[in-house]
Amino acid sequence: MKRGLRLAVGWLALMLGACAVLVFGFALIDPAGMQASNDADPFGTPPSTLSTLAGLAVAVAMKACGAWLVATSRTDAPDAHPRRTKKMP
């Protein structure tokens, strides 16, 4: 992946993951309050704690992948690719 694209995708995943961690963190603290913001069914049963924890795990994984992409794109030099360093006869 090109360096600029890796940086863009990494920062996007990092920011979306951070927002999702906040949302799922608030959902763990106040599940009824998070259900109240659901316009389709504001007085329904809030999501289970297990589904909220699963969403939180996915959000943390997304954030970690974004951080990894950003960190590795800064150390990726264009001449470091193995196919570019070998000379073919």
Contacts in CASP RR format, 6 or more apart in sequence:
PFRMAT RR
TARGET T0000
AUTHOR 0000-0000-0000
METHOD contacts of the structure
MODEL  1
MKRGLRLAVGWLALMLGACAVLVFGFALIDPAGMQASNDADPFGTPPSTL
STLAGLAVAVAMKACGAWLVATSRTDAPDAHPRRTKKMP
1 9 0 8 1.000
3 73 0 8 1.000
3 76 0 8 1.000
3 78 0 8 1.000
4 73 0 8 1.000
6 69 0 8 1.000
6 70 0 8 1.000
6 72 0 8 1.000
6 73 0 8 1.000
6 76 0 8 1.000
7 69 0 8 1.000
7 70 0 8 1.000
7 73 0 8 1.000
9 66 0 8 1.000
9 69 0 8 1.000
10 65 0 8 1.000
10 66 0 8 1.000
10 67 0 8 1.000
10 69 0 8 1.000
10 70 0 8 1.000
10 73 0 8 1.000
11 66 0 8 1.000
11 70 0 8 1.000
12 66 0 8 1.000
13 62 0 8 1.000
13 63 0 8 1.000
13 65 0 8 1.000
13 66 0 8 1.000
13 69 0 8 1.000
14 63 0 8 1.000
14 66 0 8 1.000
14 67 0 8 1.000
14 70 0 8 1.000
16 62 0 8 1.000
17 59 0 8 1.000
17 60 0 8 1.000
17 62 0 8 1.000
17 63 0 8 1.000
18 63 0 8 1.000
20 55 0 8 1.000
20 58 0 8 1.000
20 59 0 8 1.000
20 62 0 8 1.000
20 63 0 8 1.000
21 56 0 8 1.000
21 59 0 8 1.000
21 60 0 8 1.000
21 63 0 8 1.000
23 34 0 8 1.000
23 59 0 8 1.000
24 52 0 8 1.000
24 55 0 8 1.000
24 56 0 8 1.000
24 59 0 8 1.000
25 52 0 8 1.000
25 56 0 8 1.000
26 34 0 8 1.000
27 34 0 8 1.000
27 46 0 8 1.000
27 47 0 8 1.000
27 52 0 8 1.000
28 49 0 8 1.000
28 52 0 8 1.000
28 53 0 8 1.000
28 56 0 8 1.000
31 46 0 8 1.000
31 47 0 8 1.000
31 49 0 8 1.000
31 52 0 8 1.000
32 46 0 8 1.000
33 46 0 8 1.000
34 46 0 8 1.000
34 47 0 8 1.000
35 41 0 8 1.000
35 42 0 8 1.000
35 43 0 8 1.000
35 44 0 8 1.000
35 45 0 8 1.000
35 46 0 8 1.000
35 47 0 8 1.000
36 42 0 8 1.000
36 43 0 8 1.000
38 44 0 8 1.000
78 84 0 8 1.000
79 85 0 8 1.000
END
